[in-house]
Amino acid sequence: MIPVREFEGRSVAVFGLGRTGIAAAKALAAGGANVLAWDDNADTRENAKKAGIELEDLGRRDWGDIAALVLSPGVPLTHPAPHRMVEFARTVGAEVIGDMELFARTINALSEADRPQIVGITGTNGKSTTTALIGHILKKAGREAHVGGNIGDAVLGLPAPRPGSVYVLELSSYQLDLVSSLKLDVSVFLNLTPDHIDRHGGMAGYLAAKKRIFLNQNATGTAVIGVDDDYTRGVCSGLMSGGPMTVVPVSSGRALSKGMYALGGKIYDATNGHTETVADLAQAKALPGRHNAQNAAAAFAAVRALGVDARTAAQAMKSFPGLPHRAERVGERDGILFVNDSKATNADSAAQALGCWDTIYWIAGGQQKEGGIEPLRAFFPRIAKAYLIGEAQDAFARTLGNEVAYEKAGTLENALDLALRDASEGGRKNPVILLSPACASFDQFKSYEHRGDVFRALVKNRLNGPERGAA
């Protein structure tokens, strides 16, 4: 835990008691603040009590003594309307901040000699994988790296800072909205596509929130920016022409005269006036597809900015295990690869996995999102057969029509068994059984994690059972 002494002896409201709120309440209390914690959800409050958090209903007390409101990232700050707690805080002049700002102020209070390095990663897609990959490379390089933020442990639940350590933090737009003094040694902005529009009041607000990752960077900092979409390309051009920091463009779609790029399964470094091949992604089994090529190139640029040599970084990528439920390789037998991509809860996410392999036995379905799988037509030729589950199976069957062979499997277990039968008997080269549902999970599972865990367990059971054809 990282004690926060910014508000020692003063009252601080903490609203939203999920992972980040509980960690913030504990860190503030450890730093001597009087913590007033609350959540509107009774189950969440009960979990907080079990974690040792004392509760006080913030809607039933006077706010006159409250110095700050620490807001959970999931609570609306501005759109579609400020939460009532935000209005309470503004009425009494209490600042509204998040756990990441508490972390920033704690680090800023340290001397330069004691200050750790900080890497922040944001973007619409790929930020979790890139964050985990950077942390993995740093650890393999012998660095003391702590990974958290919007992934894994809340930032204030990470180990206390020490000289020479590195914090590798995934930063959502919601978290960035609540920071003002965070100063990153390396910032990574991967990409931007429409998302969270209601929360930010439009794409302009969403982009503005993401650009806050560059706040406070100076000439000693490095900004790693993807240039494969119009939004981030514009940000990169602006910073290259007027920003104080070193800017490293990153692409997985084209060669760059300056920057880091991935093409044809290899990463190229063109940051120093010449181009050299620095990594072979074919050896990084947990990083398939073009989207992961961008993640890998960005991670490579980030660790190089932190002083990791190219050979060490390339070697470390080979052993990266990937993240659970994100194109996760969960088994292989008789040439059949089993992949858990349960986090693909919409068509855009499923497209990333469907673009990675050529012979796919696809398990899809659940609670359908708007648009269904219509946007995935370009990937239909890669699908040997689809196995449809959950509430969406009839709608998905209508979309697939006569273009893709399919069966309505109903359940995940039945879908896996049908897919394993067909992949084993189909005689196709390098078949992949892919769970990439393009749907929410709540019709049959508690969460996408639960769905992926069930799939992983089912695969393990099948692989550890009798071999097909055995007596």
Residue pairs with C-beta under 8 A, 6 or more apart in sequence:
1 23
1 26
1 27
1 30
1 156
1 157
1 158
1 159
1 160
2 27
2 103
2 106
2 155
2 156
2 157
2 158
2 159
2 160
2 161
3 27
3 30
3 31
3 106
3 160
4 24
4 27
4 28
4 30
4 31
4 33
4 102
4 103
4 105
4 106
4 156
5 31
5 32
5 106
5 109
6 31
6 33
6 102
6 105
6 106
6 109
7 28
7 31
7 32
7 33
7 67
7 68
8 31
8 32
8 33
9 32
9 33
9 34
10 33
10 34
10 65
10 67
10 68
11 33
11 34
11 35
11 36
11 65
11 66
11 67
12 28
12 33
12 34
12 35
12 36
12 66
12 67
12 68
12 69
12 70
13 36
13 37
13 38
13 58
13 63
13 66
13 68
13 69
13 70
13 85
13 89
13 94
14 21
14 24
14 25
14 28
14 35
14 36
14 37
14 38
14 69
14 70
15 21
15 37
15 38
15 39
15 58
15 69
15 70
15 71
15 72
15 75
15 83
15 85
16 39
16 71
16 72
16 73
16 74
16 75
17 25
17 37
17 38
17 39
17 44
17 45
17 47
17 48
17 53
17 72
18 39
18 44
18 72
18 74
19 153
19 154
19 157
20 72
20 73
20 98
20 99
20 154
20 155
20 156
21 37
21 39
21 48
21 70
21 72
21 99
22 47
22 48
22 51
22 53
22 154
23 99
23 153
23 154
23 155
23 156
23 157
24 70
24 99
24 102
24 154
24 156
25 35
25 37
25 48
25 53
26 51
26 52
26 53
26 156
26 157
27 99
27 102
27 156
27 157
28 35
28 70
28 102
29 35
35 53
35 54
36 56
36 58
36 61
36 66
37 48
37 53
37 54
37 55
37 56
38 45
38 55
38 56
38 57
38 58
38 59
39 45
39 48
45 55
48 55
49 55
58 85
58 88
59 84
59 85
59 88
63 88
63 89
63 91
63 92
63 94
64 92
66 89
66 92
66 94
67 94
67 95
68 89
68 94
68 95
68 96
68 97
69 85
69 86
69 88
69 89
69 94
69 95
69 96
69 97
70 97
70 98
70 99
70 102
71 77
71 83
71 85
71 86
71 96
71 97
71 98
71 178
72 98
73 98
73 99
73 150
73 172
73 174
73 175
73 177
73 178
74 174
75 83
75 85
75 86
76 82
76 83
76 86
76 199
77 83
77 86
77 96
77 174
77 177
77 178
78 177
78 200
78 201
78 205
79 198
79 199
79 200
79 201
79 205
80 198
80 199
80 201
82 90
86 96
89 95
89 96
90 96
96 178
97 178
97 179
97 180
98 175
98 177
98 178
98 179
99 154
99 155
99 156
99 175
100 149
100 155
100 169
100 171
100 175
100 176
100 178
100 179
100 182
101 178
101 179
101 180
101 181
101 182
102 156
103 155
103 156
103 182
104 179
104 181
104 182
104 183
105 181
106 161
107 115
107 116
107 118
107 161
107 183
108 181
108 183
110 161
113 163
114 161
114 162
114 163
115 161
115 163
116 161
116 162
116 163
116 164
116 165
116 166
116 167
117 165
117 166
117 167
117 185
117 186
117 306
118 166
118 167
118 169
118 182
118 183
118 184
118 185
118 186
119 134
119 166
119 167
119 168
119 169
119 184
119 185
119 186
119 187
119 188
119 302
119 306
120 149
120 169
120 170
120 171
120 182
120 184
120 186
120 187
120 188
120 213
121 127
121 130
121 131
121 134
121 168
121 169
121 170
121 171
121 188
121 190
121 298
121 302
122 170
122 171
122 172
122 173
122 176
122 187
122 188
122 189
122 190
122 210
122 213
123 130
123 188
123 189
123 190
123 191
123 192
123 210
123 226
123 232
124 190
124 191
124 192
124 193
124 195
125 190
125 191
125 193
125 291
125 348
125 349
125 352
126 190
126 191
126 291
126 292
126 294
126 295
126 298
127 150
127 151
127 170
127 171
127 172
127 188
127 190
128 150
128 151
128 170
128 323
128 326
129 287
129 292
129 295
129 322
129 323
129 326
130 188
130 190
130 295
130 298
130 299
130 302
131 147
131 149
131 151
131 168
131 169
131 170
132 147
132 151
132 320
132 322
132 323
133 287
133 295
133 296
133 299
133 317
133 320
134 145
134 147
134 168
134 188
134 299
134 302
134 303
135 145
135 146
135 147
135 168
136 316
136 319
136 320
136 321
137 299
137 303
137 308
137 312
137 313
137 316
137 317
137 320
138 145
138 166
138 168
138 303
138 306
138 308
139 145
140 312
140 315
140 316
140 319
141 303
141 308
141 309
141 312
141 313
141 316
143 164
143 165
143 166
143 306
143 308
144 162
144 164
144 165
144 166
145 165
145 166
145 167
145 168
146 158
146 159
146 165
146 166
146 167
146 168
147 153
147 168
147 169
148 154
148 155
148 157
148 158
148 167
148 168
148 169
148 170
149 155
149 169
149 170
149 171
149 175
150 169
150 170
150 171
150 172
150 175
151 170
155 167
155 169
158 167
159 165
161 167
166 306
171 213
173 196
173 199
173 200
173 206
173 209
173 210
174 196
174 199
174 209
176 209
176 210
176 212
176 213
177 200
177 209
177 212
179 212
179 215
180 215
181 215
181 216
182 215
182 216
183 215
183 216
183 217
183 218
183 221
184 213
184 214
184 216
184 217
184 221
185 220
185 221
185 222
185 305
185 306
186 221
186 222
186 223
186 224
186 302
186 305
186 306
187 213
187 214
187 217
187 221
187 222
187 223
187 224
187 245
188 213
188 223
188 224
188 225
188 298
188 299
188 301
188 302
189 210
189 211
189 213
189 214
189 223
189 224
189 225
189 226
189 232
189 235
190 226
190 232
190 250
190 294
190 295
190 298
191 226
191 228
191 229
191 231
191 232
191 294
192 206
192 207
192 210
192 229
192 231
192 232
193 229
193 348
194 203
194 206
195 206
196 206
197 203
197 206
199 206
200 206
200 208
200 209
203 231
207 231
207 235
211 235
214 223
214 239
214 243
214 245
217 223
217 243
217 244
217 245
218 244
218 245
219 244
219 245
219 246
220 245
221 244
221 245
221 246
222 245
222 246
222 247
222 248
222 301
222 302
222 305
223 239
223 243
223 245
223 246
223 247
223 248
224 248
224 250
224 260
224 298
224 301
224 302
224 305
225 232
225 235
225 236
225 239
225 247
225 248
225 249
225 250
226 232
226 236
226 249
226 250
226 251
226 294
226 298
227 233
227 236
227 249
227 250
227 251
227 256
227 259
228 251
228 252
228 253
228 294
236 247
236 249
239 245
239 247
240 247
240 249
246 305
248 259
248 260
248 271
248 301
248 305
249 256
249 258
249 259
249 260
250 259
250 260
250 261
250 294
250 297
250 298
250 301
251 259
251 261
251 262
251 294
251 297
252 261
252 262
252 263
252 290
252 291
252 293
252 294
252 297
253 263
253 290
254 261
254 263
255 261
255 263
255 268
255 270
255 275
256 270
257 270
258 270
258 271
259 270
259 271
259 301
260 267
260 268
260 269
260 270
260 271
260 297
260 298
260 300
260 301
260 304
261 267
261 268
261 270
261 297
262 268
262 281
262 290
262 293
262 294
262 296
262 297
265 280
265 281
265 282
265 293
266 277
266 279
266 280
266 281
267 277
267 278
267 279
267 281
267 293
267 296
267 297
267 300
267 314
268 275
268 276
268 277
268 278
269 275
269 276
269 278
269 300
269 304
269 310
271 301
271 304
278 300
278 310
278 313
278 314
279 296
279 300
279 310
279 313
279 314
279 317
280 314
281 287
281 292
281 293
281 296
281 317
283 317
283 318
284 296
284 317
284 318
284 320
285 329
286 320
286 321
286 322
286 327
286 328
286 329
287 293
287 295
287 296
287 317
287 320
287 322
288 327
288 356
288 357
289 327
289 352
289 353
289 355
289 356
290 355
291 352
291 355
292 327
296 317
299 313
299 317
300 310
300 313
300 314
300 317
303 313
304 310
304 313
322 328
322 329
324 340
324 449
324 452
325 340
325 341
325 342
325 343
325 448
325 449
325 452
326 341
326 343
327 339
327 341
327 352
327 353
327 356
328 339
328 340
328 341
328 452
328 456
329 337
329 338
329 339
330 338
330 339
330 340
330 455
330 456
330 459
330 460
331 337
331 338
331 459
331 460
331 462
331 463
332 338
333 463
334 424
334 468
335 430
335 431
336 420
336 423
336 424
336 431
336 432
336 433
337 357
337 430
337 431
337 432
337 433
338 432
338 433
338 459
338 463
339 353
339 357
339 432
339 433
339 434
339 435
339 436
340 435
340 452
340 455
340 456
340 459
341 349
341 350
341 353
341 434
341 435
341 436
342 435
342 436
342 437
342 441
342 448
342 449
342 451
342 452
342 455
343 349
343 448
343 452
344 350
344 352
344 353
344 436
344 437
344 438
345 366
345 369
345 437
345 438
345 439
345 440
345 441
345 448
346 369
346 371
346 438
346 439
347 369
347 371
347 372
347 373
347 374
347 375
347 376
347 438
348 375
349 436
349 438
350 364
350 373
350 376
350 436
350 437
350 438
351 375
351 376
351 379
353 434
353 436
354 360
354 362
354 376
354 379
354 382
354 383
354 434
354 436
355 379
355 382
357 382
357 430
357 432
357 434
358 382
358 430
359 382
359 384
359 428
359 429
359 430
359 431
359 432
360 382
360 383
360 384
360 431
360 432
360 434
361 383
361 384
361 385
361 387
361 419
361 422
361 423
361 431
361 432
361 433
361 434
362 383
362 385
362 386
362 387
362 434
362 436
363 386
363 387
363 389
363 409
363 412
363 415
363 416
363 419
363 433
363 434
363 435
363 436
363 437
363 455
364 373
364 386
364 387
364 388
364 389
364 392
364 396
364 436
364 437
364 438
364 439
365 388
365 389
365 390
365 391
365 392
365 393
365 396
365 437
365 438
365 439
366 389
366 390
366 391
366 392
366 437
366 439
366 440
366 441
366 442
366 443
366 444
366 445
366 451
367 390
367 391
367 392
367 439
367 440
367 441
367 442
367 443
368 391
368 392
368 395
368 396
368 439
368 440
369 438
369 439
369 440
372 392
372 395
372 396
372 399
372 438
373 396
373 399
373 400
373 438
374 399
376 438
377 403
380 400
380 403
380 404
383 404
384 405
384 422
384 423
384 426
384 428
384 431
385 404
385 405
385 406
385 407
385 419
385 422
386 396
386 400
386 404
386 405
386 406
386 407
387 406
387 407
387 409
387 414
387 415
387 416
387 418
387 419
388 396
388 397
388 406
388 407
388 408
388 409
388 415
389 409
389 410
389 411
389 412
389 414
389 415
389 437
389 444
390 410
390 437
390 439
390 443
390 444
391 439
391 443
392 439
393 408
393 409
393 410
394 408
396 406
397 406
397 408
400 406
407 418
409 415
409 418
411 444
412 435
412 444
412 451
412 454
412 455
412 458
413 458
416 433
416 455
416 458
416 459
416 462
417 462
419 433
420 433
420 462
423 431
423 433
424 468
435 451
435 452
435 455
437 448
437 451
440 448
441 447
441 448
441 450
441 451
444 451
445 451
445 454
